Amino acid sequence: MIVIIITFNSKTKSMKKLHSFLIVLVAASLFFINSTKSQTTVVDIIAGSPDHNTLEAAITAAGLADDLSGTGPFTVFAPTDTAFAALPAGTLESLLADPTGALANILLYHVVGAKVMSTSFYLGQEITTLQGEKVTVIINENGVFINNAKVTVANIQADNGVVHVIDAVLIPPSGTVMDVIVNSPDHNTLETAVTAAGLADDLSGTGPFTVFAPTDAAFAALPAGTLESLLADPTGALANILLYHVVGAKAMSTDLSNGQEITTLLGKKVTVTINENGVFINNAKVTVADIEADNGVVHVIDAVLIPPSVTVVDVIVNSPDHNTLETAVIAAGLADDLSGTGPFTVFAPTDAAFSALPAGTLEALLADPTGALANVLLYHVVGAKAMSTDLSNGQEITTLLGKKVTVSINANGVFINNAKVTVADIQADNGVVHVIDAVLIPPSVTVVDVIVNSPDHNTLETAVIAAGLADDLSGTGPFTVFAPTDAAFAALPAGTLESLLADPTGALANVLLYHVVGAKAMSTDLSNGQEITTLSGKKVTVTINDNGVFINNAKVTVADIQTDNGVVHVIDAVLVPPSGITNQFSDARHLVIYPNPASGKFMISGTKNSVLSGQLTIVSLNGKTILRKNITSPSESIDITSVPGGAYFVTLDSEEGKFVGKLIVK
C-alpha cells in the first residue's frame, strides 16, 4: 500500500491549486486501482472446474466463450462431463461437427440472460433461455430439477452471473415431435414408417402429442418379416401400430404414475409401470424421457408396442404360432363370425398342436371344411368371455358345438380336456384367447356309442356287432333306435336269441333293423297311433296313454338320449317284426358273397357243385330293387359302384333254385 501525506496551507492561492490537482490525482489513482482489479466470469468458473472439461470445449468450439465472458448477467446450467458422456452414442460427436449450429443451439438452451439464484426457483417455474425456448423448474423430495436434470451444486456466483451444476444435458425442444424423430440418429425406421403411413403431416400439427418412439434396434427385434408385412400395409396395419405409440396430449415423465392407463390415438390404452428397473410403457422401457417439442414430447422406448387385437380372429391372424388355425378358421367360413361382437373364448391350438395330429387327420378335416372341420373348430370356442380367473377345477363349459369341455387345474397347470393352456388371457375387444398345446377332439357320440357305453345293453351291443350293423349305425344317419335292454332279450322264449345269433346277417339283422328308423324322432315328435317305417321296411306303431309311451307293445323307459347321428329310446321288450321280405327267402339256399362288406365290386359262390348263373337282384331291406343283372358264371364280378352304402339282400334265381345272401356295401 502507498500512503501519501500532504500538508499545506489552504489559505494560499497556490496551495488551493495544488489541492485541486491532488484530488484529481487520487481519484485517478483509485480508478486505476479499481479498473485493474481481477474479475471472475461464468466462463472462468467452467474453465476452472475439473468436472466441466466437455462443456468448456463445447463453449469454445461454439464461439461462445467471449459472449459469456461479457457483462451479462448470465445464469448457466452447467452439465458435467458425466452428463455429456451419458448422451446416446455419437450424439456429442454429431454436435461438435456442427459447432455454430446444433451445438451452439444446445448450449444457449443452458443459459439464461439474467441472474437467477436458487432462492428464486419455484415449482413449475418456466425460464426463457438465450436459445429462445423455456426450461421448467421442478422441485420435489428428490431435489431441484431443470427439466429432468438435477441441480447438484447451486449458486456458484461470478461477477457476471451465477452457475448451477446439473447432472444431465438439456435437450431443447426441436420443432415438432416429427422433427425430433427425423433428427434422431436412432429413429430411422420410425421415420420411414411414419412417412409411409402418411402420418408425418399429422405429427407436425399443433398437437399436443406424446410419442413413445421405438428405436431402430426395437424395430429390428421384431419377429422376422413383421416389419416388411407392416410396411406392405402402410395405411392399415402399420398406421394402427404407429397410432398406438401416440397420445393426443402432452404427458411428461413427471405426469406418469405406476399402473396408469393412457388412451392412444388408436383408441387402445397403454399401461405405465414404474418400478426399481425403470419406467415402462406396456413392456417397453423408457430409455430417454422428456424430449420436448413445440407440439408435445417424445419418450424413447426400447421395444415396439403391439396394440391389442380388435377381435379374437386378429389375435389368431397376428400370431406367428397359429398359421394352421388361421387357415382352418378361414376355410371353415368362421372368420366373419368370430370377428363379430361376441363375446367369445377361443382355446387356440398352436401349429405344433395341429402337426401332432395323426397323419392325414388335418387333410381330412380340410377336405370337409364346413362339416367336420367346422365342428372341431366350434368345439374350441365358447360363446362367452372366460378369463383364466373364471376357470375352476372340474368346471364344464359348453362350446359352440354344443359339446362340453372340462377344465382341470393341478400342479402341472391348467388344462382344457387334455390340452394344456400355455398362454392365457390374450384379450381382444370381442373376447379372450387362451393358447393350448393340443387340438381338442369333440366326442363323436353315435347311437352305437350309446349302446356300447350302456350297462343295460350288452346283448344289444353283441347283436349289433354280430349282424355287421355297427359301422352302419355309426354313420351320419340320422337314426332313431328303440333299444331293448338285456332284460328284454332275456325275456324272449328260450332258444330265440341263440337262433337269431346263429343267423347274424339274416334273421338277427332283420330283427335289429326293425328297431331302427332312418330319421331322428324325438319323443316330442311321437303321437298316439303314429306309424313309423323302420329300416326293415316294416312299420312300428306308437301308443301313448296313461301308462306311458309304447312302441308296439314295448314301453319306452328312457327317452331322447341324443347323439351326433340321432337319438336312442330305451324300451323294455324286443320288437318282433311281422313276416315280410325275409319270408320270400325262407326256402332259398345260402349265397356266399365276397368280399363282404364290399366296395366297388363283389363276387358270389354257392354250395358245392352249384352252377351259379341266372338273374341276380340286389334288394334293399325295405324290398326295393336296387340293381338287376344277368350273370353266366360265378367268376363274374358284380359292379356296385352306384349302390349307396348300407345293408342289402342279394338274390340269384338260377336253374337250381333261389339263392340269397346279405350284402353290406361300404
C-alpha positions in Angstrom: 0.0 0.0 0.0 1.3 3.6 -0.8 0.3 6.3 1.6 0.7 9.9 0.5 0.7 12.5 3.3 0.3 16.1 2.1 0.5 19.1 4.4 -0.4 22.5 3.1 -2.0 25.8 4.0 -5.1 26.0 2.1 -5.3 29.7 2.7 -2.7 30.5 0.0 -3.8 30.6 -3.6 -1.0 28.2 -4.8 -2.0 25.7 -2.2 -5.6 25.8 -3.4 -4.5 24.9 -6.9 -2.3 22.1 -5.6 -5.2 20.8 -3.5 -7.4 20.5 -6.5 -4.7 18.7 -8.5 -4.1 16.2 -5.8 -7.8 15.4 -5.5 -7.8 14.7 -9.2 -4.7 12.5 -8.9 -6.1 10.5 -6.0 -9.3 10.0 -7.9 -7.4 8.8 -10.9 -5.3 6.5 -8.8 -8.4 5.0 -7.2 -10.0 4.5 -10.7 -6.8 2.8 -11.9 -6.6 0.5 -8.9 -10.4 -0.4 -9.3 -10.1 -0.9 -13.0 -7.2 -3.4 -12.7 -9.0 -5.5 -10.0 -9.4 -9.3 -11.1 -12.9 -10.3 -12.4 -14.4 -13.9 -12.4 -16.9 -14.8 -15.2 -19.2 -17.8 -15.6 -16.7 -19.0 -18.3 -13.9 -18.8 -15.7 -15.9 -20.9 -13.3 -16.5 -23.5 -16.0 -12.9 -23.5 -17.2 -11.6 -23.9 -13.6 -13.9 -26.8 -12.8 -12.4 -30.4 -13.1 -15.9 -31.7 -13.9 -16.7 -29.4 -16.9 -14.0 -30.1 -19.5 -16.5 -31.1 -22.1 -18.7 -28.1 -21.5 -15.6 -25.8 -21.7 -14.5 -27.4 -25.0 -18.1 -27.1 -26.4 -18.3 -23.4 -25.4 -15.0 -22.7 -27.1 -15.9 -24.7 -30.2 -19.2 -22.9 -30.5 -17.5 -19.5 -30.2 -19.5 -18.5 -27.1 -16.6 -18.0 -24.7 -16.3 -14.3 -25.3 -20.0 -13.7 -25.2 -20.3 -15.5 -21.8 -17.3 -13.5 -20.5 -19.2 -10.3 -21.1 -21.1 -8.2 -18.6 -24.1 -10.4 -18.5 -25.8 -11.1 -16.2 -26.0 -14.8 -17.0 -27.3 -17.9 -15.4 -25.6 -21.1 -16.7 -27.0 -24.6 -16.1 -23.7 -26.5 -16.4 -23.8 -30.2 -17.3 -20.9 -32.2 -16.1 -18.6 -34.4 -18.2 -20.6 -37.4 -16.9 -23.8 -35.8 -18.2 -22.3 -35.4 -21.7 -20.9 -39.0 -21.6 -24.5 -40.2 -20.9 -25.8 -38.9 -24.2 -26.6 -41.6 -26.8 -23.6 -42.8 -28.7 -22.5 -40.4 -31.4 -24.6 -37.5 -30.2 -21.7 -35.4 -28.8 -19.6 -36.1 -31.9 -22.5 -35.0 -34.1 -23.0 -31.8 -32.1 -19.2 -30.9 -32.3 -19.4 -31.5 -36.0 -21.8 -28.6 -36.2 -20.3 -26.2 -33.6 -22.0 -23.0 -34.5 -25.3 -24.6 -35.4 -26.7 -27.6 -33.4 -24.0 -27.3 -30.7 -24.5 -23.6 -30.1 -28.2 -24.1 -30.1 -28.0 -26.7 -27.3 -25.5 -24.6 -25.3 -27.7 -21.5 -25.4 -30.5 -23.6 -24.1 -28.4 -23.9 -20.9 -28.0 -20.1 -20.5 -30.5 -17.5 -19.1 -29.9 -13.8 -19.8 -30.4 -12.9 -16.1 -29.0 -13.9 -12.8 -31.4 -16.4 -11.2 -30.3 -17.7 -7.8 -31.7 -21.0 -6.5 -33.7 -19.0 -3.9 -35.7 -17.6 -6.8 -36.7 -21.1 -8.0 -40.3 -22.3 -7.5 -42.1 -25.4 -8.7 -43.4 -25.2 -12.2 -41.4 -22.0 -13.0 -40.6 -21.6 -16.7 -37.4 -19.7 -17.5 -36.7 -18.5 -21.0 -33.2 -19.3 -22.2 -31.0 -17.5 -24.7 -31.9 -20.2 -27.2 -35.5 -18.8 -27.0 -37.1 -21.9 -25.5 -38.1 -22.3 -21.9 -36.8 -24.7 -19.2 -39.1 -25.8 -16.4 -38.2 -25.9 -12.7 -39.3 -29.0 -10.8 -38.9 -29.2 -7.1 -39.8 -32.4 -5.2 -38.5 -34.6 -2.4 -35.6 -35.7 -4.7 -34.3 -32.2 -5.2 -34.4 -29.3 -7.7 -34.5 -30.1 -11.4 -34.2 -28.1 -14.5 -36.4 -30.1 -16.9 -35.2 -33.6 -15.9 -31.6 -32.5 -15.0 -30.9 -32.4 -11.2 -29.1 -29.4 -9.8 -26.2 -31.0 -7.9 -24.4 -27.7 -7.0 -26.2 -24.4 -6.9 -25.3 -20.7 -6.7 -21.7 -20.6 -7.8 -21.5 -16.9 -8.2 -19.4 -15.0 -10.8 -19.1 -11.3 -11.4 -21.3 -11.6 -14.4 -23.8 -14.1 -13.1 -24.2 -17.5 -11.5 -23.6 -21.1 -12.3 -25.7 -24.1 -11.3 -24.2 -27.6 -11.9 -26.6 -30.2 -13.4 -26.3 -33.9 -14.0 -27.8 -34.1 -17.5 -27.6 -32.3 -20.8 -30.7 -30.3 -21.5 -32.1 -31.0 -24.9 -34.1 -28.1 -26.3 -37.4 -28.7 -28.0 -36.7 -29.3 -31.6 -39.6 -28.1 -33.6 -42.3 -30.7 -33.7 -42.3 -34.3 -32.5 -41.9 -35.3 -36.1 -38.7 -33.1 -36.2 -37.4 -34.9 -33.1 -37.9 -38.3 -34.9 -36.3 -37.1 -38.2 -33.3 -35.5 -36.4 -32.6 -38.6 -34.3 -29.8 -40.9 -35.5 -31.6 -43.8 -33.6 -35.1 -43.5 -35.2 -34.6 -44.0 -39.0 -37.0 -46.9 -39.1 -39.7 -44.9 -37.2 -39.2 -42.0 -39.6 -39.7 -44.3 -42.6 -42.7 -45.9 -41.0 -44.4 -42.6 -40.1 -43.8 -41.3 -43.6 -45.1 -44.4 -45.2 -48.2 -44.4 -43.1 -48.9 -40.8 -44.1 -48.7 -39.6 -40.5 -45.8 -37.1 -40.8 -48.1 -34.1 -41.5 -50.4 -35.0 -38.6 -47.5 -35.3 -36.2 -46.2 -31.9 -37.4 -49.5 -30.3 -36.5 -50.4 -28.3 -33.4 -50.9 -31.3 -31.2 -50.1 -31.6 -28.4 -48.8 -35.1 -28.8 -46.8 -37.6 -26.7 -44.8 -40.0 -28.8 -43.4 -43.3 -27.4 -40.6 -43.6 -30.0 -39.2 -47.1 -30.6 -35.6 -47.1 -31.7 -34.2 -48.8 -34.8 -33.0 -51.6 -32.6 -36.5 -52.1 -31.3 -37.9 -52.5 -34.8 -35.0 -54.8 -35.7 -36.0 -57.0 -32.7 -39.5 -57.8 -34.2 -40.0 -61.3 -35.5 -38.6 -61.9 -39.0 -40.9 -60.5 -41.7 -43.1 -58.5 -39.3 -41.7 -55.1 -40.3 -41.9 -56.0 -44.0 -45.5 -57.1 -43.5 -46.4 -53.9 -41.8 -44.8 -51.7 -44.5 -46.8 -53.7 -47.1 -50.0 -52.3 -45.5 -48.8 -48.8 -44.6 -52.2 -47.1 -44.1 -53.7 -50.1 -42.4 -51.8 -52.4 -40.0 -48.7 -50.1 -39.9 -50.8 -46.9 -39.2 -52.6 -48.8 -36.4 -49.4 -49.8 -34.7 -47.9 -46.2 -35.0 -51.1 -44.6 -33.6 -50.8 -47.0 -30.7 -47.5 -45.1 -29.9 -49.1 -41.7 -29.9 -51.2 -39.9 -27.2 -53.2 -36.9 -28.0 -51.9 -34.9 -25.1 -48.5 -33.9 -23.6 -47.5 -36.3 -20.9 -44.2 -35.5 -19.3 -42.4 -38.2 -17.3 -43.5 -36.4 -14.1 -47.1 -36.9 -15.2 -46.7 -40.7 -15.3 -47.7 -42.9 -12.4 -47.4 -46.6 -11.8 -50.4 -48.5 -13.1 -51.6 -45.5 -15.1 -53.5 -46.3 -18.3 -53.3 -43.8 -21.2 -55.5 -43.9 -24.2 -53.6 -43.7 -27.5 -54.8 -42.2 -30.8 -55.6 -45.8 -31.9 -58.2 -45.8 -29.1 -56.4 -48.5 -27.2 -54.7 -48.0 -23.9 -51.1 -48.4 -22.9 -50.2 -49.2 -19.3 -47.4 -47.4 -17.3 -45.3 -49.4 -14.9 -42.8 -47.8 -12.7 -40.5 -50.0 -10.6 -36.9 -50.3 -9.5 -35.9 -51.2 -13.0 -37.3 -48.0 -14.6 -40.3 -46.7 -16.4 -42.2 -48.9 -18.8 -44.9 -48.4 -21.3 -46.5 -51.8 -21.5 -43.3 -53.9 -21.7 -41.1 -51.3 -23.4 -38.6 -49.5 -21.2 -38.3 -45.7 -21.5 -34.6 -45.1 -22.2 -34.7 -41.3 -22.8 -37.6 -39.2 -21.4 -39.0 -35.8 -22.0 -37.5 -34.7 -25.3 -39.8 -31.7 -25.6 -41.0 -30.3 -28.9 -43.2 -27.3 -29.7 -46.2 -29.6 -30.2 -45.5 -32.1 -27.5 -42.9 -34.5 -26.1 -41.1 -37.6 -27.2 -40.1 -40.5 -24.9 -37.6 -43.0 -26.4 -38.5 -46.7 -25.8 -36.6 -49.9 -26.4 -39.4 -52.0 -27.9 -42.3 -51.7 -30.4 -45.7 -51.5 -28.8 -48.1 -54.1 -30.2 -51.7 -53.0 -29.8 -54.3 -55.4 -28.5 -56.0 -57.1 -31.5 -59.6 -56.0 -32.1 -61.0 -59.5 -32.4 -60.1 -63.0 -31.4 -59.6 -63.6 -35.1 -57.0 -60.8 -35.2 -55.2 -62.5 -32.3 -55.0 -65.7 -34.3 -54.1 -63.9 -37.6 -51.3 -61.9 -35.9 -49.8 -64.8 -34.1 -46.8 -66.5 -35.6 -47.7 -69.7 -33.9 -51.3 -70.1 -35.2 -51.0 -70.2 -39.0 -52.8 -73.6 -39.3 -55.6 -72.4 -37.1 -55.9 -69.2 -39.2 -56.1 -71.3 -42.3 -58.7 -73.6 -40.8 -60.9 -70.8 -39.5 -60.9 -69.1 -42.9 -61.6 -72.4 -44.7 -64.5 -73.2 -42.4 -66.0 -69.8 -43.1 -65.9 -68.9 -39.4 -63.6 -65.8 -39.7 -66.5 -63.3 -40.0 -68.5 -65.0 -37.2 -65.6 -64.8 -34.8 -65.0 -61.2 -35.8 -68.4 -60.3 -34.6 -69.4 -58.7 -31.3 -69.1 -61.9 -29.3 -68.1 -62.3 -26.6 -66.0 -65.4 -27.4 -63.5 -67.5 -25.6 -61.2 -69.3 -28.0 -58.9 -72.2 -27.0 -56.3 -71.8 -29.7 -54.2 -74.8 -30.6 -50.8 -73.9 -32.0 -49.3 -75.1 -35.3 -47.3 -77.7 -33.3 -50.6 -79.0 -31.9 -52.1 -79.5 -35.3 -48.8 -81.1 -36.5 -49.2 -83.7 -33.7 -52.5 -85.0 -35.0 -52.4 -88.5 -36.6 -51.2 -88.5 -40.2 -53.9 -87.4 -42.6 -56.3 -86.1 -40.0 -55.7 -82.4 -40.8 -56.0 -83.1 -44.5 -59.3 -85.0 -43.9 -60.7 -82.1 -41.9 -59.7 -79.5 -44.5 -61.4 -81.7 -47.1 -64.7 -81.2 -45.3 -64.3 -77.5 -44.2 -67.9 -76.6 -43.4 -68.6 -80.0 -41.8 -66.1 -81.9 -39.8 -63.6 -79.1 -39.7 -66.2 -76.5 -38.6 -67.3 -78.9 -35.9 -63.8 -79.4 -34.5 -63.2 -75.6 -34.5 -66.5 -74.8 -32.8 -65.5 -77.2 -30.1 -62.7 -74.8 -29.3 -65.0 -71.8 -29.0 -67.2 -70.7 -26.1 -69.9 -68.1 -26.5 -68.9 -66.1 -23.5 -65.7 -64.4 -22.2 -64.0 -66.8 -19.8 -60.8 -65.3 -18.3 -58.4 -67.7 -16.6 -59.6 -66.3 -13.2 -63.1 -67.5 -14.2 -61.9 -71.2 -14.6 -62.1 -73.7 -11.8 -61.1 -77.3 -11.4 -63.7 -79.8 -12.8 -65.7 -77.0 -14.4 -67.5 -78.0 -17.6 -68.0 -75.4 -20.3 -70.4 -75.7 -23.2 -68.8 -74.9 -26.5 -70.5 -73.5 -29.6 -70.6 -77.1 -30.9 -72.9 -77.9 -28.1 -70.4 -80.2 -26.5 -68.7 -79.5 -23.2 -65.0 -79.2 -22.4 -63.7 -79.9 -18.9 -61.3 -77.7 -17.0 -58.6 -79.4 -14.9 -56.3 -77.3 -12.6 -53.5 -79.1 -10.9 -49.8 -78.7 -10.0 -48.9 -79.0 -13.7 -51.1 -76.2 -14.9 -54.5 -75.5 -16.4 -55.9 -78.0 -18.9 -58.9 -77.9 -21.2 -59.7 -81.6 -21.6 -56.1 -82.9 -22.1 -54.7 -79.7 -23.7 -52.5 -77.5 -21.5 -53.1 -73.8 -21.5 -49.6 -72.4 -22.4 -50.6 -68.7 -22.7 -53.7 -67.3 -21.0 -55.8 -64.2 -21.2 -54.9 -62.7 -24.5 -57.7 -60.2 -24.5 -59.5 -58.8 -27.6 -62.4 -56.4 -28.0 -64.8 -59.3 -28.5 -63.4 -61.8 -26.1 -60.3 -63.7 -25.0 -57.9 -66.2 -26.4 -56.1 -69.0 -24.5 -53.3 -70.8 -26.3 -53.3 -74.6 -25.9 -50.8 -77.2 -26.9 -53.2 -79.8 -28.4 -56.2 -79.9 -30.7 -59.4 -80.6 -28.9 -61.3 -83.5 -30.5 -65.0 -83.4 -29.8 -66.7 -86.5 -28.6 -68.3 -88.1 -31.6 -71.2 -89.9 -29.9 -73.3 -92.1 -32.1 -76.3 -94.3 -31.4 -73.8 -97.2 -31.3 -71.7 -95.4 -28.7 -74.8 -95.0 -26.5 -75.5 -98.8 -26.8 -71.8 -99.7 -26.2 -71.5 -97.4 -23.2 -74.7 -98.5 -21.6 -74.5 -101.1 -18.8 -78.0 -102.3 -19.7 -77.5 -103.0 -23.4 -74.7 -105.7 -23.5 -76.9 -108.1 -25.5 -77.9 -105.4 -28.0 -74.3 -104.5 -28.4 -73.3 -108.1 -29.1 -76.2 -108.5 -31.6 -75.4 -105.2 -33.5 -71.8 -106.3 -33.9 -72.7 -109.8 -34.9 -75.1 -108.6 -37.5 -72.5 -106.3 -39.0 -74.5 -103.2 -38.4 -72.2 -101.3 -36.0 -70.5 -99.4 -38.9 -73.8 -98.6 -40.5 -75.3 -97.2 -37.3 -72.1 -95.2 -36.7 -72.6 -93.4 -40.0 -74.1 -89.9 -40.5 -77.7 -91.1 -40.0 -79.9 -89.7 -38.7 -81.2 -92.7 -36.9 -83.8 -93.4 -34.2 -83.0 -96.6 -32.2 -85.5 -98.3 -30.0 -83.1 -100.1 -27.8 -84.2 -103.2 -25.9 -82.4 -103.9 -22.6 -80.6 -107.0 -21.6 -83.7 -107.9 -19.6 -85.8 -107.5 -22.7 -83.7 -110.0 -24.6 -83.6 -112.4 -21.6 -87.5 -112.4 -21.7 -87.6 -113.9 -25.2 -88.7 -117.5 -25.5 -85.9 -120.0 -24.7 -83.6 -120.5 -27.7 -84.8 -117.5 -29.6 -81.7 -115.3 -29.0 -79.4 -118.2 -29.8 -81.3 -118.9 -33.0 -81.0 -115.3 -34.1 -77.3 -115.2 -33.3 -76.9 -118.3 -35.4 -78.1 -116.3 -38.4 -76.5 -112.9 -37.7 -76.7 -111.3 -41.1 -80.2 -112.8 -41.8 -82.8 -113.1 -39.1 -80.9 -111.2 -36.5 -80.2 -108.3 -38.8 -83.8 -108.2 -39.8 -84.9 -108.1 -36.2 -82.4 -105.3 -35.3 -83.3 -103.2 -38.3 -86.9 -103.4 -37.1 -85.7 -101.4 -34.1 -84.2 -98.6 -36.3 -85.8 -95.7 -38.1 -83.9 -93.8 -40.8 -84.7 -90.4 -39.2 -84.4 -88.6 -35.9 -87.7 -89.0 -34.0 -87.6 -87.3 -30.6 -90.3 -88.1 -28.1 -91.9 -84.8 -28.8 -92.3 -85.9 -32.5 -94.3 -89.0 -31.5 -98.1 -89.1 -31.4 -100.7 -91.7 -30.4 -101.4 -94.1 -33.2 -98.5 -92.9 -35.3 -96.9 -95.5 -37.6 -93.2 -95.2 -38.3 -91.4 -97.2 -41.0 -88.2 -98.9 -39.8 -85.1 -99.8 -41.8 -86.5 -103.3 -42.1 -89.3 -101.8 -44.3 -91.9 -102.7 -41.7 -93.8 -100.2 -39.5 -94.0 -99.9 -35.8 -96.9 -98.3 -34.1 -96.8 -95.6 -31.4 -99.2 -95.8 -28.5 -99.4 -93.0 -25.9 -101.7 -93.5 -22.9 -101.9 -93.1 -19.2 -99.3 -95.8 -18.7 -96.7 -94.2 -20.9 -95.4 -94.3 -24.5 -95.2 -97.7 -26.2 -93.6 -98.8 -29.5 -95.8 -101.7 -30.5 -96.1 -103.4 -27.0 -92.7 -102.3 -25.7 -92.7 -99.4 -23.2 -90.3 -96.5 -23.6 -88.5 -96.4 -20.3 -85.8 -93.8 -21.2 -86.4 -91.3 -24.0 -84.4 -88.8 -26.0 -80.8 -89.9 -25.5 -79.4 -87.7 -28.2 -76.3 -88.3 -30.2 -74.5 -86.7 -33.1 -76.2 -89.1 -35.6 -79.6 -89.5 -34.0 -81.5 -90.5 -30.8 -81.9 -93.6 -28.7 -85.1 -94.5 -26.8 -84.7 -97.4 -24.3 -87.6 -100.0 -24.4 -88.4 -102.9 -22.2 -89.2 -105.5 -24.8 -87.7 -106.8 -28.1 -89.8 -105.8 -31.1 -90.6 -108.7 -33.3 -91.1 -107.8 -36.9 -94.1 -109.1 -38.8 -93.3 -111.5 -41.7 -92.3 -109.7 -44.8 -89.5 -109.7 -47.3 -87.5 -112.3 -45.4 -90.3 -114.8 -45.9 -89.7 -114.6 -49.6 -86.3 -116.2 -48.9 -87.3 -118.8 -46.4 -86.8 -121.7 -48.8 -83.7 -120.1 -50.5 -80.3 -121.6 -50.3 -77.4 -119.6 -48.8 -75.4 -117.4 -51.3 -71.8 -116.7 -50.3 -70.8 -113.1 -51.1 -67.2 -112.0 -51.0 -65.7 -109.7 -50.1 -68.3 -108.7 -47.6 -68.5 -105.9 -46.7 -67.8 -104.9 -50.3 -66.8 -101.7 -52.0 -66.9 -101.3 -55.8 -67.4 -104.9 -56.7 -68.2 -108.3 -55.2 -68.4 -112.0 -56.4 -70.6 -114.9 -55.4 -70.5 -118.6 -54.8 -73.0 -121.2 -53.6 -72.9 -124.7 -52.2 -70.6 -127.4 -53.6 -71.3 -128.2 -57.3 -73.8 -125.3 -57.6 -73.9 -123.8 -61.1 -74.4 -120.1 -60.4 -75.9 -118.4 -63.4 -79.1 -116.6 -63.8 -80.7 -113.3 -62.7 -79.0 -111.6 -59.8 -81.0 -108.9 -57.9 -79.9 -106.6 -55.1 -82.8 -105.6 -52.9 -82.9 -103.0 -50.1 -84.1 -104.1 -46.7 -87.4 -102.5 -47.3 -87.9 -104.5 -50.5 -86.9 -102.0 -53.1 -84.9 -103.4 -56.1 -81.6 -101.5 -56.4 -79.9 -103.5 -59.2 -80.7 -106.4 -61.5 -78.1 -108.2 -63.6 -77.9 -111.5 -65.6 -74.7 -113.4 -64.8 -73.3 -116.5 -66.6 -70.6 -117.7 -64.2 -69.6 -117.3 -60.5 -66.3 -115.8 -61.7 -68.1 -112.8 -62.9 -67.8 -109.7 -60.7 -70.8 -107.5 -59.9 -70.2 -103.8 -60.1 -71.8 -101.9 -57.2 -70.1 -98.5 -57.5 -73.6 -97.0 -58.0 -75.1 -98.7 -54.9 -75.2 -96.5 -51.8 -73.7 -97.8 -48.6 -75.9 -99.9 -46.5 -77.3 -103.4 -45.9 -79.0 -105.3 -48.8 -80.3 -108.8 -49.8 -78.7 -110.3 -52.9 -80.8 -113.0 -54.6 -80.0 -115.3 -57.5 -82.7 -117.0 -59.5 -81.0 -119.9 -61.2 -81.9 -123.3 -62.7 -81.1 -124.9 -59.3 -83.5 -122.6 -57.5 -83.2 -119.4 -55.4 -80.1 -118.4 -53.5 -80.0 -115.5 -51.1 -77.3 -113.7 -49.1 -76.8 -110.5 -47.0 -74.5 -107.8 -48.5 -73.0 -104.9 -46.7 -71.9 -102.1 -49.1 -69.3 -99.8 -47.7 
